[in-house]
Amino acid sequence: MPWEQAQPIAAPIRFAIFVDEQNVPAGIELDDMDEKSLHAIAFDEAGKAIGTGRLLPEGRIGRMAVVKEWRRRGVGAELLEALIAEARRRGLPEVTLSAQLQAAEFYRAHGFVAEGKVYEEAGILHQAMRRSLK
């Protein structure tokens, strides 16, 4: 969904996880790429938002976040696969992302390959990753 629809749902999840849990500076959590991205949101059976992620126009996946009580239950996988399916639908040759090092294995399990050196972003170690859609 476009950012104007997603923002009231996705922004609170992202702030709870990235800013409150992981101490990412609040001023960098929302950016000008939000308006250019497609946003995926996962809901539980009661209609409560439990996860989110975004796909940038060039095929970069980011801001993947699942609320704590729903982690390791397949929500992140469903969000990721939905974003990959959209990239494929758009005819993109590949998708890329910047994985927090703690989540790199999750992305490897979904066909992503690490590239380059580990680096720090917002005080958290990250790994660039790529997955071909060909």
DRENVO-143150 format. One line per field, with one value per atom (N, C-alpha, C): residue number from 1; residue in three letters; atom name; x, y, z. Coordinates in nm, 2 decimals, decimal comma, m for minus. Each point is the difference from the previous one (the first is absolute). Example, Ala and Ser with C-alpha at 12.3 -4.5 7.8 and 13.67 -1.06 7.14 Angstrom:
% residues 2
num = 1 1 1 2 2 2
residu = ala ala ala ser ser ser
atome = N CA C N CA C
east = 1,32 m0,09 0,09 m0,04 0,09 m0,08
north = m0,57 0,12 0,12 0,11 0,11 0,11
up = 0,78 0,00 0,00 m0,07 0,00 0,08
END
This chain:
% residues 134
num = 1 1 1 2 2 2 3 3 3 4 4 4 5 5 5 6 6 6 7 7 7 8 8 8 9 9 9 10 10 10 11 11 11 12 12 12 13 13 13 14 14 14 15 15 15 16 16 16 17 17 17 18 18 18 19 19 19 20 20 20 21 21 21 22 22 22 23 23 23 24 24 24 25 25 25 26 26 26 27 27 27 28 28 28 29 29 29 30 30 30 31 31 31 32 32 32 33 33 33 34 34 34 35 35 35 36 36 36 37 37 37 38 38 38 39 39 39 40 40 40 41 41 41 42 42 42 43 43 43 44 44 44 45 45 45 46 46 46 47 47 47 48 48 48 49 49 49 50 50 50 51 51 51 52 52 52 53 53 53 54 54 54 55 55 55 56 56 56 57 57 57 58 58 58 59 59 59 60 60 60 61 61 61 62 62 62 63 63 63 64 64 64 65 65 65 66 66 66 67 67 67 68 68 68 69 69 69 70 70 70 71 71 71 72 72 72 73 73 73 74 74 74 75 75 75 76 76 76 77 77 77 78 78 78 79 79 79 80 80 80 81 81 81 82 82 82 83 83 83 84 84 84 85 85 85 86 86 86 87 87 87 88 88 88 89 89 89 90 90 90 91 91 91 92 92 92 93 93 93 94 94 94 95 95 95 96 96 96 97 97 97 98 98 98 99 99 99 100 100 100 101 101 101 102 102 102 103 103 103 104 104 104 105 105 105 106 106 106 107 107 107 108 108 108 109 109 109 110 110 110 111 111 111 112 112 112 113 113 113 114 114 114 115 115 115 116 116 116 117 117 117 118 118 118 119 119 119 120 120 120 121 121 121 122 122 122 123 123 123 124 124 124 125 125 125 126 126 126 127 127 127 128 128 128 129 129 129 130 130 130 131 131 131 132 132 132 133 133 133 134 134 134
residu = met met met pro pro pro trp trp trp glu glu glu gln gln gln ala ala ala gln gln gln pro pro pro ile ile ile ala ala ala ala ala ala pro pro pro ile ile ile arg arg arg phe phe phe ala ala ala ile ile ile phe phe phe val val val asp asp asp glu glu glu gln gln gln asn asn asn val val val pro pro pro ala ala ala gly gly gly ile ile ile glu glu glu leu leu leu asp asp asp asp asp asp met met met asp asp asp glu glu glu lys lys lys ser ser ser leu leu leu his his his ala ala ala ile ile ile ala ala ala phe phe phe asp asp asp glu glu glu ala ala ala gly gly gly lys lys lys ala ala ala ile ile ile gly gly gly thr thr thr gly gly gly arg arg arg leu leu leu leu leu leu pro pro pro glu glu glu gly gly gly arg arg arg ile ile ile gly gly gly arg arg arg met met met ala ala ala val val val val val val lys lys lys glu glu glu trp trp trp arg arg arg arg arg arg arg arg arg gly gly gly val val val gly gly gly ala ala ala glu glu glu leu leu leu leu leu leu glu glu glu ala ala ala leu leu leu ile ile ile ala ala ala glu glu glu ala ala ala arg arg arg arg arg arg arg arg arg gly gly gly leu leu leu pro pro pro glu glu glu val val val thr thr thr leu leu leu ser ser ser ala ala ala gln gln gln leu leu leu gln gln gln ala ala ala ala ala ala glu glu glu phe phe phe tyr tyr tyr arg arg arg ala ala ala his his his gly gly gly phe phe phe val val val ala ala ala glu glu glu gly gly gly lys lys lys val val val tyr tyr tyr glu glu glu glu glu glu ala ala ala gly gly gly ile ile ile leu leu leu his his his gln gln gln ala ala ala met met met arg arg arg arg arg arg ser ser ser leu leu leu lys lys lys
atome = N CA C N CA C N CA C N CA C N CA C N CA C N CA C N CA C N CA C N CA C N CA C N CA C N CA C N CA C N CA C N CA C N CA C N CA C N CA C N CA C N CA C N CA C N CA C N CA C N CA C N CA C N CA C N CA C N CA C N CA C N CA C N CA C N CA C N CA C N CA C N CA C N CA C N CA C N CA C N CA C N CA C N CA C N CA C N CA C N CA C N CA C N CA C N CA C N CA C N CA C N CA C N CA C N CA C N CA C N CA C N CA C N CA C N CA C N CA C N CA C N CA C N CA C N CA C N CA C N CA C N CA C N CA C N CA C N CA C N CA C N CA C N CA C N CA C N CA C N CA C N CA C N CA C N CA C N CA C N CA C N CA C N CA C N CA C N CA C N CA C N CA C N CA C N CA C N CA C N CA C N CA C N CA C N CA C N CA C N CA C N CA C N CA C N CA C N CA C N CA C N CA C N CA C N CA C N CA C N CA C N CA C N CA C N CA C N CA C N CA C N CA C N CA C N CA C N CA C N CA C N CA C N CA C N CA C N CA C N CA C N CA C N CA C N CA C N CA C N CA C N CA C N CA C N CA C N CA C N CA C N CA C N CA C N CA C N CA C
east = 0,08 m0,08 0,09 m0,05 0,07 0,02 0,10 0,04 m0,12 m0,07 m0,11 m0,10 m0,02 m0,09 0,08 0,13 0,08 0,05 0,02 0,07 m0,06 m0,14 m0,05 0,01 0,02 0,01 0,15 0,08 0,14 0,09 m0,02 0,09 0,00 m0,11 0,01 0,07 m0,01 0,07 0,15 0,04 0,14 0,06 m0,07 0,05 0,02 m0,10 0,01 0,12 0,03 0,11 0,13 0,01 0,13 0,04 m0,09 0,04 0,00 m0,11 m0,01 0,08 m0,01 0,08 0,15 0,03 0,13 0,08 m0,07 0,07 0,05 m0,07 0,02 m0,05 0,08 m0,05 m0,13 m0,10 m0,13 0,00 0,09 0,01 0,03 0,05 0,04 m0,09 m0,10 m0,08 m0,10 m0,06 m0,09 0,09 m0,01 0,08 m0,08 0,06 m0,07 m0,02 0,06 m0,02 m0,13 m0,06 m0,13 m0,11 0,00 m0,10 0,02 0,12 0,03 m0,01 m0,03 0,01 m0,14 m0,01 m0,12 0,02 m0,11 0,01 m0,09 0,06 m0,08 m0,02 m0,12 m0,04 m0,07 0,05 m0,06 m0,10 m0,11 m0,10 m0,03 m0,03 m0,04 m0,15 m0,05 m0,14 m0,10 0,04 m0,09 0,01 0,09 0,02 0,10 0,08 0,10 0,13 0,06 0,12 0,12 0,07 0,10 0,14 0,01 0,12 m0,01 0,12 0,00 0,14 0,00 0,12 m0,02 0,10 m0,02 0,09 m0,05 0,08 0,02 0,12 0,04 m0,01 m0,02 m0,02 0,11 0,13 0,11 0,01 m0,08 0,00 0,07 0,02 0,06 m0,11 0,01 m0,09 0,05 m0,09 0,05 m0,11 0,05 m0,09 m0,09 0,06 m0,08 0,00 m0,12 m0,02 m0,12 0,01 m0,11 m0,01 m0,11 m0,02 0,05 0,06 0,07 m0,08 m0,13 m0,07 m0,04 0,03 m0,03 0,13 0,11 0,13 0,01 0,07 0,03 m0,13 m0,10 m0,13 m0,04 0,10 m0,03 m0,05 m0,02 m0,05 0,11 0,12 0,11 0,02 m0,01 0,01 m0,11 m0,12 m0,12 0,02 0,05 0,02 0,11 0,11 0,11 m0,04 m0,07 m0,05 m0,10 m0,08 m0,09 0,08 0,10 0,08 0,08 0,05 0,07 m0,09 m0,12 m0,10 m0,03 m0,01 m0,03 0,12 0,12 0,12 0,00 m0,04 0,00 m0,11 m0,12 m0,11 0,04 0,09 0,05 0,10 0,05 0,10 0,14 0,02 0,14 0,09 0,12 0,09 0,05 m0,01 0,05 m0,06 0,02 m0,03 0,12 0,02 0,11 m0,06 0,09 m0,04 0,13 m0,02 0,10 m0,05 0,06 m0,05 0,07 m0,07 0,06 0,07 0,12 0,08 m0,08 m0,07 m0,08 m0,11 m0,03 m0,11 0,05 0,14 0,05 m0,03 m0,01 m0,03 m0,14 m0,09 m0,14 0,00 0,07 0,00 0,07 0,11 0,06 m0,10 m0,08 m0,10 m0,10 m0,01 m0,09 0,07 0,12 0,07 0,09 0,02 0,09 0,14 0,10 0,14 0,07 0,08 0,08 0,10 0,03 0,10 0,07 0,13 0,08 0,02 0,05 0,04 m0,12 0,00 m0,09 0,03 m0,11 0,02 m0,10 0,02 m0,08 m0,09 m0,13 m0,10 m0,09 m0,02 m0,08 0,04 0,13 0,06 m0,03 m0,04 m0,03 0,08 0,06 0,07 m0,09 0,03 m0,08 0,09 m0,07 0,06 m0,09 0,07 m0,07 m0,03 m0,12 m0,05 m0,07 0,00 m0,07 m0,06 m0,11 m0,07 m0,04 0,05 m0,04 m0,15 m0,07 m0,14 m0,01 0,11 0,00 m0,02
north = m0,12 0,12 0,12 0,11 0,13 0,05 0,09 0,05 0,07 0,08 0,08 m0,10 m0,12 m0,09 m0,08 m0,03 m0,09 0,08 0,12 0,08 m0,02 0,02 m0,01 m0,14 m0,10 m0,14 m0,04 0,03 m0,05 0,08 0,13 0,09 m0,04 m0,03 m0,04 m0,13 m0,09 m0,13 0,03 0,07 0,03 0,08 0,09 0,08 m0,09 m0,09 m0,09 m0,09 m0,05 m0,10 0,07 0,09 0,06 0,11 0,08 0,11 m0,05 m0,06 m0,04 m0,12 m0,10 m0,13 0,01 0,06 m0,01 0,14 0,10 0,13 0,07 m0,03 0,08 0,14 0,10 0,14 0,03 0,05 0,02 0,09 0,09 0,09 m0,06 m0,13 m0,06 m0,12 m0,03 m0,11 0,02 0,11 0,03 0,08 m0,02 0,07 0,03 0,08 0,03 m0,11 m0,12 m0,12 m0,06 0,03 m0,06 0,03 0,13 0,04 m0,07 m0,04 m0,06 m0,15 m0,06 m0,14 m0,06 m0,13 m0,08 m0,06 0,00 m0,05 m0,12 m0,11 m0,12 0,00 m0,03 m0,01 m0,13 m0,07 m0,13 0,03 m0,07 0,02 m0,14 0,00 m0,12 m0,03 m0,11 m0,03 0,10 0,08 0,10 0,14 0,00 0,12 0,10 m0,05 0,09 m0,01 0,11 0,00 m0,06 m0,10 m0,07 0,00 0,06 0,01 0,09 0,04 0,09 m0,02 0,05 0,00 0,09 0,04 0,08 m0,04 0,03 m0,02 0,13 0,04 0,12 m0,02 0,11 m0,02 m0,08 0,01 m0,07 m0,15 m0,04 m0,14 m0,02 0,10 m0,01 m0,03 m0,10 m0,03 0,05 0,06 0,06 0,01 0,05 0,03 m0,12 m0,12 m0,12 0,00 m0,01 0,00 m0,08 m0,09 m0,08 0,02 0,02 0,02 m0,12 0,02 m0,10 m0,13 0,01 m0,12 m0,09 0,06 m0,07 m0,05 0,03 m0,05 m0,15 m0,05 m0,14 m0,08 0,06 m0,06 0,01 0,04 0,00 0,14 0,09 0,13 0,07 0,01 0,06 m0,07 m0,13 m0,07 0,03 0,02 0,04 0,14 0,09 0,14 0,00 m0,07 m0,01 m0,05 m0,12 m0,06 0,09 0,07 0,10 0,11 0,05 0,11 m0,06 m0,12 m0,06 m0,02 m0,05 m0,03 0,13 0,11 0,13 0,05 m0,02 0,03 m0,08 m0,13 m0,09 0,05 0,04 0,05 0,12 0,09 0,12 m0,03 m0,13 m0,03 0,03 0,02 0,03 m0,12 0,01 m0,11 m0,06 0,08 m0,04 0,09 m0,05 0,09 0,00 0,11 0,02 0,05 m0,02 0,05 0,02 0,07 0,02 m0,07 m0,12 m0,09 0,04 0,01 0,00 m0,13 0,00 m0,12 m0,12 0,04 m0,10 m0,07 0,07 m0,05 m0,06 0,00 m0,04 m0,15 m0,08 m0,14 m0,02 0,08 0,00 0,03 0,10 0,04 m0,11 m0,06 m0,11 m0,11 m0,03 m0,11 0,04 0,12 0,05 0,03 m0,06 0,02 0,12 0,07 0,12 m0,04 0,07 m0,03 0,12 m0,01 0,11 0,05 0,13 0,05 0,12 0,01 0,10 m0,02 0,10 m0,02 0,05 m0,05 0,04 0,15 0,08 0,14 0,04 0,12 0,05 0,11 m0,01 0,10 0,02 0,12 0,04 m0,08 m0,03 m0,07 m0,15 m0,06 m0,14 m0,05 m0,12 m0,07 m0,05 0,03 m0,04 m0,07 m0,07 m0,08 0,03 0,05 0,01 m0,13 m0,02 m0,13 0,02 m0,10 0,01 m0,14 0,01 m0,12 0,02 m0,09 0,01 m0,04 0,06 m0,04 m0,06 m0,03 m0,06 m0,15
up = 0,00 0,00 0,00 m0,05 0,00 0,14 0,02 0,13 0,07 m0,07 0,06 0,07 m0,05 0,07 0,10 m0,03 0,09 0,13 m0,01 0,10 0,14 0,02 0,13 0,06 m0,09 0,05 0,01 m0,10 0,00 0,09 0,01 0,07 0,15 0,07 0,14 0,02 m0,09 0,01 m0,02 m0,10 m0,02 0,12 0,06 0,11 0,12 0,02 0,12 m0,01 m0,12 m0,02 m0,02 m0,09 m0,03 0,10 0,04 0,09 0,14 0,05 0,14 0,03 m0,08 0,03 m0,04 m0,11 m0,06 0,01 0,06 0,02 m0,13 m0,11 m0,12 0,02 m0,04 0,03 m0,07 0,07 m0,05 m0,13 m0,01 m0,11 m0,14 0,01 m0,13 m0,03 0,08 m0,02 m0,12 m0,01 m0,12 m0,09 m0,13 m0,10 m0,12 m0,09 m0,13 m0,09 0,03 m0,09 0,04 0,11 0,04 m0,10 m0,05 m0,09 m0,14 m0,03 m0,13 0,00 0,12 0,02 0,00 m0,02 0,02 0,14 0,08 0,14 0,01 0,07 0,03 0,15 0,04 0,14 0,02 0,11 0,04 0,12 0,00 0,11 0,06 0,13 0,06 m0,02 0,05 m0,03 0,05 0,10 0,05 m0,07 m0,10 m0,08 0,06 0,09 0,06 m0,08 m0,04 m0,07 0,08 m0,06 0,07 m0,07 m0,12 m0,07 m0,12 m0,05 m0,11 m0,07 m0,13 m0,08 m0,12 m0,07 m0,12 m0,11 m0,12 m0,12 m0,07 m0,02 m0,07 m0,15 m0,08 m0,14 m0,07 0,04 m0,06 0,04 0,10 0,04 0,13 0,08 0,13 0,10 0,08 0,11 0,13 0,08 0,12 0,10 0,12 0,11 0,04 m0,01 0,04 0,15 0,05 0,15 0,03 0,10 0,05 0,15 0,06 0,14 0,08 0,11 0,08 0,02 0,04 0,02 m0,12 m0,12 m0,12 m0,08 0,06 m0,06 0,00 m0,10 m0,02 m0,02 m0,06 m0,02 m0,15 m0,08 m0,15 m0,05 0,08 m0,04 m0,09 0,05 m0,08 m0,13 m0,01 m0,12 m0,10 0,05 m0,09 m0,05 0,08 m0,04 m0,11 0,03 m0,09 m0,14 0,01 m0,13 m0,08 0,08 m0,07 m0,07 0,06 m0,06 m0,12 0,01 m0,11 m0,11 0,02 m0,10 m0,07 0,07 m0,06 m0,09 0,05 m0,09 m0,12 0,01 m0,12 m0,10 0,06 m0,08 m0,08 0,06 m0,06 m0,10 m0,02 m0,09 0,04 0,13 0,05 m0,01 m0,03 m0,02 0,14 0,10 0,13 0,11 0,13 0,11 0,09 0,07 0,09 0,14 0,10 0,13 0,08 0,11 0,10 0,13 0,02 0,11 0,13 0,11 0,13 0,01 0,05 0,01 0,07 0,10 0,08 m0,09 m0,11 m0,09 m0,13 m0,02 m0,13 m0,03 0,10 m0,02 m0,05 0,05 m0,05 m0,15 m0,04 m0,14 m0,09 0,05 m0,07 m0,03 0,10 m0,01 m0,11 m0,04 m0,11 m0,13 m0,01 m0,13 m0,01 0,10 m0,01 0,03 m0,07 0,01 0,05 0,10 0,05 m0,09 0,00 m0,09 0,08 m0,02 0,07 0,14 0,07 0,14 0,09 0,12 0,10 0,03 0,02 0,03 0,11 0,06 0,10 m0,05 0,03 m0,03 0,12 0,04 0,12 0,12 0,01 0,12 m0,01 m0,11 m0,01 m0,12 0,02 m0,11 m0,11 m0,12 m0,12 m0,10 m0,09 m0,11 m0,13 m0,10 m0,13 m0,06 m0,05 m0,06 m0,12 m0,09 m0,13 m0,03 m0,08 m0,05 m0,14 m0,09 m0,14 m0,02 m0,09 m0,02 m0,14 m0,06 m0,14 0,01
END
